[in-house]
Amino acid sequence: MPKSLLIFTVFLSLLYSCSKDNHKPTPQTIPIKISLLSGDNQSSGIGFPVNDSILVKVTQNGSPLGNVVVQFTGSGCNSDLSFQLKTKADGTVKYLWRLAANQGSQTLSAVAMDGNTKADSVIIHATATSPGPGGSISACTPYNSEPINIVSLSTGRLLSCFSGNNSLRYSDDNGVSWNPVKGLGASHSILGVVTSPTDEIFVTTKADGIFYSKDLGSTWTDITPANFNKSEYIQDMGFSGGSLMFTGNSNDIFTSPDKGKSWASSAAGLPANTGYIFPYRLNNGDLYVMSLGLILFKSTDGGLNWTAQNNDNITDNHILAICVDKNGWLYKSIFTNTTGGVVYISKDNGQTFSVLYTVNGFLDTMNVLSDGSIYFEDFFYLNKISNMIDNQGQYPSNKNITQQIAQIDLSLSNRCFLINQNRLFYISGGLIRY
């Protein structure tokens, strides 16, 4: 064979070989699949979980696939509350579905994720009914996220914050359903929320300071004092007597007479390395806080100097909580080994106190709500001391009645229960109940 013909033959052979390689089929990725094993077509009251958890399974080529993210998203007011869980080694994962606020048909999507891509999904159905007797649960609060406190505006709107990011929500239907306050963004972890009589909103955050809104949460301004270390935990905040106060996790207490435009702070007289809660300003300008060591402190000079109002001997005066009512009257609850729980009241800005009520047992966080009754916690229950105020604003001691309202978790916040539009709300079991 001539040399030139041999070279041409070899060239054609190589060209054919390359052509075959270029047309080989691309290997196909085996798809990820998700299937529903149990939990479809259940019914439950609005806000309540279904009886049985939703059980789904993720597979690939028929084999179970572990460590896969499954994103669960409900319908209605649950639509912004997606929650992600990972499958176990057998490819399964359970999700306890709490229903949204609308009665009737509801759906839940379970999406198997492949990285940031939605690989496959399945739809689960349920029927929501009226809650029935025995109390109700607010719908559309974050999954596996604890409510911290709950407050109200003069319009009837409720606000509550929950542990975790994007945790500030509002309700315009008196607690039946909750929706996100979007103006603050989704990057903050909210620690507490309080309001002013003119419906201004203040929130404390973890590591981001304090924010203020004068338009019902549409826009926000950072009002953190320049000399406050934002990495420090903010223990509590209150608005009373026209002043905003917040307490750090050490011995710093900040006060503002102009809603965060200017701040004053001092630790004179306050023990270091302890937190403080229940900040209040009385009508005469006196300030009160309670340490986590259960000592009541008072300032008569705008927070520059503080003096203890009791000692730390549990057999003497062991103060558990303080609160101020709409009249500016100051209440304190004390526990002693001999008398048990005692509620005291002062109508003269803390100059003198008189016994208002004695509780046979432990009396913890308390507040005077809008119905004029005192609500307090013991270790296990929310209780009500009713018929406290008569038509003349007096306290007829012979008419006091203590009523056990509901089982409730122990809390350090006296904003864990309130009355709004004749409905009592309280936080218990990680949920808002009414």
C-alpha positions as CSV (number, residue, x, y, z in Angstrom):
1,M,0.0,0.0,0.0
2,P,1.3,3.4,-0.9
3,K,2.5,5.4,2.1
4,S,0.1,8.3,1.3
5,L,-2.8,5.9,1.2
6,L,-1.8,4.4,4.6
7,I,-1.7,7.8,6.2
8,F,-5.1,8.7,4.8
9,T,-6.6,5.4,6.1
10,V,-5.2,6.0,9.6
11,F,-6.6,9.6,9.6
12,L,-10.1,8.3,8.7
13,S,-10.0,5.7,11.4
14,L,-9.1,8.3,14.0
15,L,-11.7,10.7,12.8
16,Y,-14.4,8.0,13.0
17,S,-13.2,7.0,16.5
18,C,-13.5,10.7,17.8
19,S,-16.9,11.0,16.2
20,K,-18.1,8.0,18.1
21,D,-16.8,9.3,21.4
22,N,-18.4,12.7,20.9
23,H,-21.8,11.1,20.4
24,K,-21.7,8.8,23.5
25,P,-24.9,9.4,25.6
26,T,-24.4,11.5,28.7
27,P,-24.9,9.5,31.9
28,Q,-28.3,10.5,33.5
29,T,-28.5,11.4,37.2
30,I,-30.8,9.0,39.0
31,P,-33.7,11.2,40.3
32,I,-34.5,11.7,44.0
33,K,-38.0,10.8,44.9
34,I,-40.2,11.5,47.9
35,S,-43.3,9.6,48.9
36,L,-45.9,10.0,51.7
37,L,-46.1,7.0,54.0
38,S,-48.7,8.2,56.5
39,G,-50.6,11.2,57.8
40,D,-52.8,12.3,54.9
41,N,-56.4,13.4,55.2
42,Q,-56.5,14.1,59.0
43,S,-58.6,16.7,60.7
44,S,-57.9,18.9,63.7
45,G,-58.8,22.3,65.1
46,I,-57.3,25.5,63.7
47,G,-54.0,26.2,65.3
48,F,-53.8,22.6,66.7
49,P,-51.5,19.9,65.4
50,V,-52.9,16.9,63.6
51,N,-53.1,13.8,65.7
52,D,-50.4,11.9,63.8
53,S,-47.1,13.3,62.5
54,I,-46.6,13.4,58.7
55,L,-44.2,10.7,57.7
56,V,-42.5,10.9,54.3
57,K,-39.6,8.8,52.7
58,V,-36.9,9.9,50.3
59,T,-35.4,7.4,47.9
60,Q,-33.0,7.2,45.0
61,N,-33.3,4.3,42.6
62,G,-35.6,2.6,45.1
63,S,-33.1,2.8,48.0
64,P,-33.6,5.0,51.0
65,L,-31.6,8.2,51.1
66,G,-30.5,9.6,54.4
67,N,-29.4,13.1,55.4
68,V,-31.6,14.7,52.7
69,V,-33.2,18.0,53.5
70,V,-37.0,18.0,53.3
71,Q,-38.8,21.4,53.3
72,F,-42.3,21.5,54.8
73,T,-44.6,24.4,53.9
74,G,-48.3,24.8,54.9
75,S,-51.0,26.7,53.2
76,G,-52.8,29.8,54.3
77,C,-51.1,31.9,57.0
78,N,-48.5,29.1,57.3
79,S,-47.1,29.8,53.9
80,D,-44.2,32.0,55.1
81,L,-43.2,29.4,57.8
82,S,-41.2,26.8,55.8
83,F,-39.3,24.4,58.1
84,Q,-36.5,22.0,57.1
85,L,-35.7,18.6,58.5
86,K,-33.3,16.0,57.4
87,T,-34.1,12.3,56.7
88,K,-32.8,9.5,58.9
89,A,-30.7,6.7,57.5
90,D,-33.8,4.8,56.4
91,G,-34.9,7.8,54.3
92,T,-37.8,8.9,56.5
93,V,-38.6,12.0,58.4
94,K,-41.5,13.1,60.6
95,Y,-43.2,16.5,60.8
96,L,-45.9,17.6,63.2
97,W,-48.2,19.8,61.2
98,R,-50.0,22.6,63.0
99,L,-53.0,23.8,61.0
100,A,-53.5,27.4,59.8
101,A,-56.4,29.6,60.8
102,N,-58.9,28.9,58.0
103,Q,-61.5,26.3,58.5
104,G,-61.9,23.7,55.8
105,S,-59.3,22.2,53.4
106,Q,-55.6,22.8,54.0
107,T,-52.5,21.5,52.3
108,L,-48.9,20.9,53.2
109,S,-46.1,20.4,50.7
110,A,-43.1,18.3,51.5
111,V,-40.2,19.0,49.1
112,A,-37.1,16.8,48.9
113,M,-34.1,19.1,48.2
114,D,-31.0,18.2,46.1
115,G,-28.7,21.0,47.3
116,N,-30.5,24.2,46.5
117,T,-32.7,22.5,43.9
118,K,-36.2,21.1,44.5
119,A,-35.9,17.5,43.4
120,D,-39.4,16.1,44.1
121,S,-42.5,17.0,46.2
122,V,-45.6,15.5,47.6
123,I,-48.8,17.2,48.8
124,I,-50.6,16.3,52.1
125,H,-54.2,17.2,52.9
126,A,-56.1,18.0,56.1
127,T,-59.4,19.5,57.2
128,A,-59.3,22.3,59.8
129,T,-62.3,22.6,62.2
130,S,-63.4,24.9,65.0
131,P,-61.1,24.4,68.1
132,G,-64.0,23.3,70.3
133,P,-64.1,23.6,74.1
134,G,-61.0,23.6,76.3
135,G,-59.2,26.6,74.9
136,S,-57.6,27.6,71.6
137,I,-54.1,27.8,70.1
138,S,-53.0,30.7,67.9
139,A,-52.3,29.6,64.4
140,C,-49.3,30.3,62.2
141,T,-46.6,30.8,64.8
142,P,-43.1,29.6,64.0
143,Y,-42.5,25.8,64.1
144,N,-40.3,24.7,67.1
145,S,-39.8,28.4,68.1
146,E,-40.7,29.6,71.6
147,P,-42.9,32.7,72.0
148,I,-41.2,35.2,74.3
149,N,-43.8,37.8,75.1
150,I,-47.0,39.3,73.7
151,V,-48.2,42.9,73.7
152,S,-51.1,44.9,72.3
153,L,-51.6,48.2,70.5
154,S,-54.6,50.6,71.0
155,T,-55.9,49.4,67.6
156,G,-56.3,45.9,68.9
157,R,-53.3,44.6,67.0
158,L,-51.2,42.1,68.9
159,L,-47.5,41.7,68.6
160,S,-45.3,38.8,69.7
161,C,-41.7,37.8,69.3
162,F,-40.4,34.3,69.0
163,S,-36.9,32.7,69.4
164,G,-34.9,32.6,66.2
165,N,-34.6,34.9,63.2
166,N,-37.5,36.7,61.5
167,S,-39.3,36.2,64.8
168,L,-41.6,39.3,65.1
169,R,-45.2,38.7,64.1
170,Y,-48.6,40.4,64.4
171,S,-52.2,39.5,64.7
172,D,-55.2,41.6,63.5
173,D,-57.8,39.0,64.3
174,N,-57.3,38.9,68.1
175,G,-54.8,36.1,68.1
176,V,-56.5,33.6,65.8
177,S,-53.7,33.9,63.2
178,W,-50.2,35.5,63.1
179,N,-48.3,37.1,60.2
180,P,-44.7,38.4,59.8
181,V,-43.7,42.0,60.5
182,K,-41.7,42.3,57.3
183,G,-40.3,45.8,57.7
184,L,-37.6,44.7,60.2
185,G,-36.2,42.1,57.8
186,A,-35.3,38.5,58.5
187,S,-31.8,38.7,59.9
188,H,-32.6,39.7,63.5
189,S,-33.2,37.5,66.5
190,I,-35.8,39.3,68.6
191,L,-35.5,39.1,72.4
192,G,-38.4,41.3,73.4
193,V,-41.1,43.7,72.2
194,V,-42.8,46.6,74.1
195,T,-45.1,49.4,73.0
196,S,-45.9,52.9,74.0
197,P,-49.4,54.3,74.6
198,T,-49.2,56.0,71.2
199,D,-48.6,52.6,69.5
200,E,-44.8,53.0,68.9
201,I,-43.0,49.7,68.9
202,F,-39.6,48.9,70.5
203,V,-37.7,45.6,70.1
204,T,-34.5,44.3,71.6
205,T,-32.4,41.9,69.5
206,K,-29.5,39.5,70.0
207,A,-26.3,41.3,69.0
208,D,-28.1,43.9,66.9
209,G,-29.2,46.3,69.6
210,I,-32.6,48.1,69.9
211,F,-35.0,49.2,67.1
212,Y,-37.9,51.6,67.1
213,S,-40.9,51.9,64.8
214,K,-43.5,54.7,64.8
215,D,-45.6,53.4,61.9
216,L,-46.8,50.0,63.1
217,G,-43.6,48.2,62.0
218,S,-43.4,49.3,58.4
219,T,-40.0,51.1,59.0
220,W,-37.5,50.8,61.8
221,T,-34.7,52.9,63.3
222,D,-31.7,51.6,65.3
223,I,-31.8,53.6,68.6
224,T,-29.1,51.6,70.4
225,P,-27.0,53.8,72.8
226,A,-23.6,54.5,71.4
227,N,-21.9,53.3,74.6
228,F,-23.8,50.0,74.7
229,N,-21.9,46.9,73.5
230,K,-24.4,45.2,71.1
231,S,-22.8,41.8,71.8
232,E,-24.0,42.0,75.4
233,Y,-27.3,40.2,76.0
234,I,-30.3,42.5,76.7
235,Q,-32.2,41.1,79.6
236,D,-35.4,43.1,79.6
237,M,-37.0,46.3,78.4
238,G,-40.0,48.4,79.5
239,F,-41.9,51.6,78.6
240,S,-43.7,53.3,81.5
241,G,-44.2,56.8,82.8
242,G,-43.0,58.2,79.4
243,S,-39.6,56.6,79.7
244,L,-37.9,53.7,77.8
245,M,-35.7,51.5,79.9
246,F,-33.6,48.4,79.1
247,T,-31.3,46.3,81.2
248,G,-28.1,44.5,80.0
249,N,-26.9,41.2,81.3
250,S,-24.4,42.8,83.7
251,N,-25.0,45.8,85.9
252,D,-25.9,48.4,83.3
253,I,-29.3,50.0,83.1
254,F,-30.2,52.5,80.3
255,T,-33.0,55.0,80.4
256,S,-34.3,57.3,77.7
257,P,-36.9,60.1,78.2
258,D,-37.3,60.7,74.5
259,K,-37.8,57.2,73.0
260,G,-34.2,56.5,72.2
261,K,-33.0,59.9,71.0
262,S,-30.8,60.3,74.1
263,W,-29.7,57.8,76.8
264,A,-28.4,57.9,80.3
265,S,-26.8,55.0,82.1
266,S,-25.2,54.3,85.5
267,A,-24.4,51.3,87.6
268,A,-23.8,53.1,90.9
269,G,-25.2,50.9,93.7
270,L,-25.9,47.9,91.5
271,P,-24.0,44.6,92.0
272,A,-22.0,43.6,89.0
273,N,-22.3,40.3,87.0
274,T,-26.0,39.9,87.5
275,G,-29.0,40.6,85.2
276,Y,-31.9,42.9,85.9
277,I,-35.6,42.6,84.9
278,F,-38.9,44.4,85.3
279,P,-37.7,48.0,84.6
280,Y,-40.4,50.6,85.5
281,R,-40.7,54.3,85.9
282,L,-43.3,55.6,88.2
283,N,-45.4,58.8,87.8
284,N,-43.1,60.8,90.1
285,G,-40.0,59.7,88.1
286,D,-38.6,57.1,90.5
287,L,-37.2,54.0,88.7
288,Y,-37.4,50.4,89.8
289,V,-35.7,47.2,88.6
290,M,-35.3,43.8,90.1
291,S,-32.1,41.8,90.0
292,L,-32.0,38.1,89.0
293,G,-30.7,37.8,92.6
294,L,-34.3,38.8,93.6
295,I,-33.3,42.2,95.1
296,L,-35.5,45.2,94.3
297,F,-33.5,48.4,93.5
298,K,-34.8,52.0,93.3
299,S,-33.4,55.2,91.8
300,T,-34.7,58.6,92.6
301,D,-32.3,60.6,90.4
302,G,-33.1,59.2,86.9
303,G,-31.0,56.1,87.2
304,L,-27.7,57.7,88.3
305,N,-27.7,56.0,91.7
306,W,-29.5,52.9,92.9
307,T,-30.3,51.6,96.4
308,A,-31.5,48.1,97.4
309,Q,-35.0,47.9,98.9
310,N,-34.6,44.5,100.5
311,N,-31.8,42.1,101.5
312,D,-31.0,38.7,99.9
313,N,-32.0,36.5,102.9
314,I,-34.7,34.2,101.5
315,T,-36.3,33.9,105.0
316,D,-36.7,37.6,105.1
317,N,-37.8,39.5,101.9
318,H,-37.5,37.4,98.8
319,I,-39.0,39.6,96.0
320,L,-40.1,37.6,93.0
321,A,-41.8,40.2,90.7
322,I,-42.9,43.8,90.4
323,C,-45.4,45.5,88.1
324,V,-47.2,48.8,87.7
325,D,-50.8,49.3,86.8
326,K,-52.5,52.0,84.7
327,N,-52.9,54.2,87.8
328,G,-49.2,54.2,88.4
329,W,-49.6,52.0,91.5
330,L,-46.6,49.7,92.3
331,Y,-47.1,46.0,93.2
332,K,-44.5,43.6,94.4
333,S,-44.8,39.9,95.2
334,I,-42.7,38.5,98.1
335,F,-42.2,34.9,99.2
336,T,-41.1,34.0,102.8
337,N,-40.9,30.6,104.5
338,T,-43.4,31.7,107.1
339,T,-46.1,33.5,105.1
340,G,-45.8,32.1,101.6
341,G,-46.6,34.4,98.7
342,V,-47.8,37.9,99.5
343,V,-48.8,40.7,97.1
344,Y,-48.1,44.2,98.3
345,I,-49.4,47.5,96.8
346,S,-48.1,51.0,97.0
347,K,-50.2,54.0,95.9
348,D,-47.5,56.6,96.9
349,N,-44.7,55.8,94.5
350,G,-43.2,53.1,96.7
351,Q,-43.0,55.2,99.9
352,T,-45.2,52.8,101.8
353,F,-46.6,49.3,101.0
354,S,-49.6,47.5,102.4
355,V,-50.6,43.8,102.1
356,L,-53.1,43.3,99.3
357,Y,-53.4,39.5,99.2
358,T,-51.8,36.4,100.6
359,V,-51.3,33.3,98.5
360,N,-51.0,29.9,100.1
361,G,-48.0,28.9,98.2
362,F,-45.5,30.2,95.7
363,L,-46.3,33.4,93.8
364,D,-44.1,34.2,90.8
365,T,-44.4,36.5,87.8
366,M,-47.5,38.7,88.0
367,N,-49.3,41.6,86.2
368,V,-52.4,43.7,86.7
369,L,-54.3,43.3,83.5
370,S,-57.0,45.6,81.9
371,D,-59.9,43.8,83.8
372,G,-58.4,45.1,87.1
373,S,-57.5,41.6,88.3
374,I,-54.0,40.4,89.2
375,Y,-52.7,37.5,87.2
376,F,-49.8,35.5,88.5
377,E,-47.9,32.3,88.0
378,D,-46.9,29.7,90.5
379,F,-44.6,26.9,89.3
380,F,-47.3,25.3,87.2
381,Y,-50.4,27.4,86.7
382,L,-51.7,30.8,85.7
383,N,-53.9,32.2,88.5
384,K,-56.3,35.1,88.7
385,I,-57.1,37.2,91.8
386,S,-60.4,38.6,90.7
387,N,-62.7,41.3,92.0
388,M,-59.7,43.3,93.1
389,I,-61.0,46.8,92.2
390,D,-64.4,48.2,92.9
391,N,-66.2,51.1,91.2
392,Q,-64.3,53.6,93.4
393,G,-60.9,52.1,92.5
394,Q,-60.6,50.5,95.9
395,Y,-59.6,46.9,96.9
396,P,-62.3,45.3,99.0
397,S,-60.3,42.5,100.6
398,N,-63.3,40.5,101.5
399,K,-64.2,40.0,97.8
400,N,-60.8,38.6,96.6
401,I,-61.2,35.3,94.8
402,T,-58.3,33.2,93.5
403,Q,-59.0,31.2,90.4
404,Q,-56.7,28.7,88.7
405,I,-56.9,29.6,85.0
406,A,-54.6,27.2,83.1
407,Q,-51.4,25.3,83.2
408,I,-48.5,27.5,82.2
409,D,-44.7,27.4,81.9
410,L,-42.6,29.3,84.4
411,S,-41.5,32.6,82.9
412,L,-39.4,35.6,83.8
413,S,-41.6,37.9,81.7
414,N,-44.8,39.6,83.0
415,R,-45.7,40.1,79.4
416,C,-46.3,36.4,78.9
417,F,-50.1,37.0,79.5
418,L,-52.5,39.8,78.7
419,I,-56.1,40.6,77.9
420,N,-57.0,42.0,74.5
421,Q,-60.6,42.7,73.5
422,N,-61.9,40.6,76.4
423,R,-59.7,37.6,75.5
424,L,-57.1,36.3,77.8
425,F,-53.8,35.2,76.2
426,Y,-51.0,33.3,77.8
427,I,-47.9,31.6,76.7
428,S,-47.4,27.9,77.6
429,G,-45.9,24.8,76.0
430,G,-44.1,26.9,73.4
431,L,-47.5,28.2,72.0
432,I,-49.8,31.2,72.4
433,R,-53.0,30.1,73.9
434,Y,-56.3,31.8,74.6
